Amino acid sequence: MFQTEHSEPNIPNRCSRQSCVHISLNYLVFKDATGVWPSTEEWEFDNVGTLEEAVKSCSNPTDFIEREDIMAFSNLLEGLLCPDAMRRITPGQALRHDFITMCHMTDNMDTSSYVQAAYELMNVSPPYDLDEYENTLSSEQDVFSRDEDKDLKQEEIISNKSTQYLVLDFIGEGCFGKVAKCLNLKTDKTTAIKIFKDIKEHKEEVKMLEQLRALDPEKNNLLEYIDSFIIQDVPYVTFEMLDTSLWDFVLQRRAPLTPKEIRPIARQLLVAFEALKSIGLIHTDLKPDNVMFVNHKDEPFKVKLIDFGLAMPASEVKTGMIMQPCGYRAPEVNLGLPICEAIDMWGLGCTLAFLFFVIYLFRLIYITFVFIYFFRGILRVLRFPPTIQRCLRRIRFLWEGRGGRSRLCELVTKRKSK
C-alpha cells in the first residue's frame, strides 16, 4: 500500500523558474499502467548552495527592515531543519529566537509600517510562559469494541447520554473514517464529530486526547477535545469546530505567505509543541492539513494544532519506527536513527518552508516499497553531521531506469560548504 502525498498546488510562486512537480507516484506502478516512465523535472533549488540562498532567491524585500526579517526567518528555518536531531532547535529555544520575539525590529516600531503590521498580526499569539507546565499525565478513558462500521447520513441525529447532535454536513474523510459538521441540539453550538471505522485507531486517539486534557487548549493552541462515545458499536469523538486548514488556505490564496504572516503561525505552533513536550507527547504528523485557522475572518492567523491520532508518548518511541508524512519526515526517521520530540521541529520547519516557498522543500519519489528522498537537495542546502554522512554513503538503491535499462543510483554526500 502506498501513501499518497498531496499533489503540488498550482500556485504562482516567488521563484522565477517554473514550479516543480511533486513526484508522488510509484514508478513501477506508473510504468505498468501507462507503458511509459513518468518524467522528472528539475528541482526548484538545484542551483542554490544553502537554505539561506534559497530564501533570498525567493524574496524581494522593499527595505532593510524587511530584509533583516527575512534573514531572521531563514535563520529560524535552519535551526528547525538542522539534520542533527541533538542540535536541532527546541520549541523553547525557538520561542526565544529573534524572528519570533521580533527584537531586531523594536527600534523601528514607530517609523516602519512593516513593523507595525508585524506586531498587529502577533496579537493572536500572546507571550508565552516557558516555565509554567509540569509533567503530569491524565488517565485513560475506557473504550469498547465494535463489529462493523455504520453509515451516517446528513440530517441524522447522533444521540448519546448527555446530548443529541444533528448532522449538518460532512467536511472531511480519510482512512480513519469521516468528519461531520454537527449542531449540538442542547447547546445550539456547532461542533466537529470524527466518526471512526477502526476501534483500535479510536482507542489510540482517545488515549492521546485524554492526556491532552492536562493542557489548556486555548492557551496552548490545541484542538479542544470535547467528548468521546460509542453508539450502536460506532465510535465517535467530538471536537470544537474550526475554520480551514493551512493547506486549503494556501490553495485558496494562490500565493505564498510573507514572513510577518508566517510568524504568528510559527509562534502558536511552537507554543503547542512546547506544551506537548511538557507532557511527553510527540505529534508525529505535522503537515499543513493538521494546522487549522480558528476563525480567519475575525482572528487573522490564529491557528490550532489538530489530529492526534498518530501522537505517541516519547517514552514509547523506538529506533527504526516509521512515522511522519513522507514530505515532512526527519532524516533520523528515514535513516533508522534514534527518534525524539525533535522530529516535530523538523516537520514544523518543512511546514513553514511550504508556506514561504509554496512547494515542498524536500520532495520524494516512490520506488516499489522504498521511499527515496531527493537527498541531493537536502545535502545541498543543509549541513549533515558526520554520523549521518557515513550512513548515507552506505545507502544504495537499485533504480529501474527509463527504456528498460537498469542503473545503480548512489546517494552522494557532496554539498557546497559555506
N, C-alpha and C positions, 0 to 999 in steps of 0.2 A: 504494500500500500504506500502510495506516495503522498506526502503532504504538499499541497499546492499553495505557494505563496501568492500574494496579490500580484496582479499584472501592474506594470508601472503606469501611473496615471498620465493621461495625455495632457500635460500642463506645460505651458510655455515657461521655461526656467531661466535662471540668471545667465547660464553659460552660453557662450557664442556657438559652440559646437552642437550638432544635433543630439538631442537627448537619447541616451542608450535605452535599449530594450532589456527589461529584466528577464533573463532566461530561466524559466521555471518548469520546462518540460523535460521529461526523461528522454534522452537522446535515442535510446534504442526503441522505446515505445513509439516515438515520433517517426523513426525510420520505418518501422514495421507497418505503421498505419498509412504513411504517405508515400513511401518508396524513395524519399529524399532526406538528406540530412538538414536539420534546421540551421539557418545562418546565424553567425555570431557577429555582433557589431563591436566596434572599438569602445573600450571603457572610457567613460567621461573624463577620468583623471589620469589617463596614460601618460600625459606629458607634464605632470606636475611632480615635484620632488618630495613635498611634505604636505601634511594636513593644513598647515598654515598657508601654504601656497594655493591649495585648493580653495580655501575660504577667500583669500584675496582675489583669486581669479573669478569668483562668483559674486563679488560685491562691488558697489560703486558708491563709496561714501561721499557725502556732499561737503563735509568739513572735517577738521582734525578730531573733533569730539566724537563724531560717529565712527571715524577711523579707529580711534582708541577703543571704542566699544566693540567693534568688530574683532579687533585683536584680542580683547578680553574674552570674547565668546570663543574664539579659536583656541585660546589657552585652556579654557574650561573643557572644550571638546577633547583636547589632547590628554587632559587628566582623566576624563571618563573613558577614553579609548586607549589607555595605557595597556599594552599587551600583557604586561606582567601583573597578574592579579594582586600580588602582595604590595605593589607600588601604586596601584590604581587609586584614584581619589575616592574617599568615602563620602557618604551623604553629609556628615557633619563638616568635613573639610570643604566640601563643595558649597555648603551654605555660607561659609566664610570667604568664598572666592570673590575677587573683585567684580567679576561680571554680575554676581548675584547681589552683592552689597552695594554696588554702584559707587564705591568710594572714589573711583577715578573720575567721577563726573560731578561730585558735590560742589566743587568750586565754581561750576558754571550753571548752577541751579537757577539763578536769577536772570541769566543772559541768553541761555540757549533754549529754543523751543523744542529741540530734540530731547534734551534732558528733562524738561518739564513734562513732555508727553511720556517719557520713560517712567518717571516717578508716578504719574497718574495711572498708568497701566498696572503698576505694582500694588495699587490699593486693594486688589482682590486677594493679595497674599501678605497678611500682616507678619511682622517679625516673629521669629520662632525661638523658643527657649530650648536650647540643646540639652540642658541638664534636668529636664522635668520628669522623664519617664523612668519607671522601674521595670525590671524584667519579671513581670508577672504574667501568668497564662491563665486562661479561663478553662472551665471544664467542658468536656464534650457533650453534645446533645445526643439522646438516643435516636437512632434511625432504624427504620424497619425495612423489610424486603418486599418485593412485589413480583408479580408473574410476568406481565407484559404491559406495553405502553397503551394508553387510551388516547384517541384523537379528541382534541378540544377544538370547538368551533367558535367563531365570532358571535357575540351576544349571549353566549352561555354564561351560567353562573357557577363560580367556584365557591363552595361553602366549606368552612372549617368551623371549629368550635366557637371561635370568637367573632367572626365576621363573614361577610359574603363579598365576592369580587365579581364585577361584571366585565367580561372580556370585550374590550373595545376594538382592539386590532392586534395583529402580530407584527412585531417590529424587528425581529431577528431570528435567525435559525442557524444551527451548526450541528456538528456531530453529537453534541450533548443533548440536543432537543430544540425547543423553541423558547423565545421570549415574547411575552404578551404584554401589551399595554392594558391595564385594568383600572376600573374605578372601585375603590373601597366604598361599598354602599353604607357602611356605618359612619365613616368619617367624611365621605364625599371628596376624598383625595385620590389623585391618580398615582398609581404605583406600577412598578415593573415586576412581572412574575416570570421566573425561569422554570420551565417545565422540562424535567429530565426524562431521558429514555433509559438511562442506566443507573441502577440503585447504588452501584459502587461509586460512580462519579458524584452522585448526590451526597453520599455519605462523606466522601473526602472533602467536598467543598464546604459542607456544613461544619465539618471538623475545623477547617481553617477559619470560617466565618465566626464560629464561637470563640476562637482565640482572639479574633479582631475586636470582640466586644470589650476587651481591655483598653481599647483606644477610642478616643473621641473622633467620630468620622468627620465632623465639620472642621475641627481644629487640625486634623491630620490629612485632610483631602482624600478621604477614603469613601468608597461607595457605602452608603448606610444599609446595613443588613437589618431587615425588619422581623422576619419570621420564616420558619420552615415547617411544612406539614405534609402529610400524606393522605390523599383521599382516593378511595377505591383503588388502592395499590399504585397510584400515580404520585410521585414525589414532586413537591413544589418548593421554591424559595422566593420570598418576596423582598424587593429592594425599593429604595426611593427611585422615582422617575427622573432621569437626566435628559439632557438635550441631544447633542450629536457627538460623534467621536472625532478625534483629530484626523483620522483617515478620511472620513466623509467631508469634514470641513475643508481639507486641502483640495479634495476633488471639486467641491462646490466653488471654492475661492479661485481655483485655477491660477494660483500664483504662490510663490514661496512666502514664508513669514520672515519678518525682519528681526534682528537681534532684540530690539526693545519689545517685540511681541512674544518672542521665544522666552525671554527672561522670566515673566510671571509663571509661565507653564513649567519652566525648569525648577523654579524655587518651590512651587507647590508639590511637584513630584519628588524633589529631594526631601521635603518635609515628610511626605508619605513613606519614603524608603527609610528614612531615619527612624520613623515610628515602627515600621515593620522590623527593622534591625533590633529595636529595643525589646521586642518580644520574641526574637529569634526566628523570624519567618523570612523566607526568600520567595519573591513573587514568581520568578522564573518565566514569565510570559509577557514581558513588556513589549508593546508594539503600538503604533498609532490607534489601532482598533480598541485597545484597552485603556485608553485615556479619553474621558468624555467631558464636554463642557456641561456645567450645571445649568446655566441659562445665559447663553452668549449675548442675547439682546440686552438683558438688564444688567448682567455682570460680565463684561467682556473679559475673556481669557481666564475665567475662574474654572478650574478643572478638578476632576477627581479620578483616582486610580480605581479601576474596576477589574472584575474577573479573577477570582482567587481559586478557581477550580484546579489549577496546577501548582498552587503555592505549596511549599514544603518547609517543615522545620529545618533549620540549618543543621541541627544535630543528626538528622536522618539522611542527609545527602551523602552519597558515596561516590568516590572517584570512578569515572567511567560512565556515569549516568548520562543519558542524552536528554537534554531539556532546552528550552528556549526556541522561539521561531527561528527558522534557518537563517534568514537575513539579519537577525539580531543576536546571533549566537556567539558567545565569548570564545576566544581562542582556546582557553583551558578546557572548555566543554568538548570542542572538536578534537583536541589532542589527547584527551584522556588524562588530564592533569587534575590535581585537587580542586574542588569546587567550593565556593563560599558565597556570601552575600554580594561580593564584587561583581558577579555576573549580571546583577540588576543594574549596576552602574554602566556596564558595557551596553546593555540594552537601552539605557537612557541616552547614552552618547549616540547610538545609532538612530534613535528616535528623534533627537534634537537635530542631528545632521540631516535626516529626511525632511524635517520642517524647513530647514535652510536651503538645501540643495534641490528638494523635491525629486530626488532619485535615491535609490538605495546606495549607500556609501560602499558597502561590500556585497556585491552580487554573487550569485552561485549558479551552478548548473547541476543537473541530476544525471548520474550515470549508473545504470542498474539501481542497486540499493545503497550506493555510496554518495553522500553529499560532498561535493568538492567546492570549496571556496575559491574564488579568484585571489589566491594568496599573493599573486604578483601585485595586486592593488594594495592589499593590506601591508605587504612588506615594503612597498614603495613609499607609503605615506606615514607609516608608524615604525617605531624602533622596537624590535623584539629583543628580549633578554637572551643571553647565550643558551640557557636551558631549552627554550623553545626553538631557537635556531638549530640546535643539534637534533632536536626531534624532527623538525621539518626536513632536514637533509636526508632523513631516512625514509621519507614518505615517497612512495612510487604508486602511480595508478596506471593501469592498462586502459588506454583510451582508444576506442574503436574509431579510427579516422574516417574522413569522407572518402567516398569512392571505394569502400570496402577494404582500404589499406589500414593496417594496424600500426600504431606507433606508441612508444613509451613516453608518457608525459611526466616530466620531472619538475617538482616544485623547487624553485631556487630561492635562496635567501639573500640574494644580492639586492641592495637598496641604496638609494642615494643618501649619503651621510650628510648631516647638517654641517 
